[in-house]
Amino acid sequence: MNLIIYVFSASFVLMALALLFTYQRTGHYGVFVMGLVYGAAAGTALALMHWWPLAAGFVIVWVLKLIGLDPGTKDVPPPEKS
């Protein structure tokens, strides 16, 4: 069970780093909050060595997406045609 927690925590850390890098590039507040939630869930799961912080972090991120903190693709301009 510990190996599964390590693997999922590592994936949450990678998602947190990717989202924080995206925040640095875009400045979108929702991406920053979701990155913090993923990172906090991974850190808590590793500290407690239990699975429920990962599930709670995943649910919290989905709630944040549902209330509109996800930037989506509408902010990205379409590519130029040549």
N, C-alpha and C positions, 0 to 999 in steps of 0.2 A: 504494500500500500504506500510505503514511503517513496518508492520509485515513481509511482504515478503522481504523487504530490509534487515531487521534484520536477517532473516533465511538464506538468501543467503550470507550475509556478514559473518555470523558465519561459514558457510560451507567453504567459502574462507579462513577464518582465520585458520580453521582446516587443509585445504589443504596446506596452507603456512607453518604451523608448521610441518606437516608431511614431506614436501619437505626439509625444513631446517634441520630436524633430519636426513633425508636421505643424505643430503650433508655432514653432520658431519660424517656419517658412511662411505661414499664412496669418498668424495672429488671431485665429478663431478661438474664442474663449471655451466653447464646448469641447473642442479637441483636447485642450489643456486639462479640463476637469475629468474627461474620460481617461486620459493618460494617468492622472493621479489616482483614480479609482482602481485601475488595473494594477498599478504599482503597489498601492496599499494592500490590495487583496493578495498579491503574491507575497509581499513581506509578512503579512499576518499569517498566511498559510505556512510559510516556512518557519516562522517563530513558534507557532502552535503545533505544527506538524499534523494538521487536520485539514479535511477537504472542504468544510463548509465556508471558509472565507472566499475560496475560489468561486463557489456557486453564488454567494452573496454579491461578490464583485461583478460577476457576469450579469446577474439580474439588475443590479444598480445601473450598469452601463446601458442595458436595454431600456430601462426606464428613462434614462437621460436621452437616448435616441428617440423614444416615443414623444417626449415633451419638446423636441425640436432642437436639441443641442448638437446634433450631428450636422455638419455642413452640407452633406449630400453632394451631388454633382452639378446642381444648378449654378453654383458660383464659378465653375470652371468654364471659360469661354470655349466655343467650338474651335477646332483646329482650322487654320487657314488653308484654303484650297489653292493649289498651284496649277 
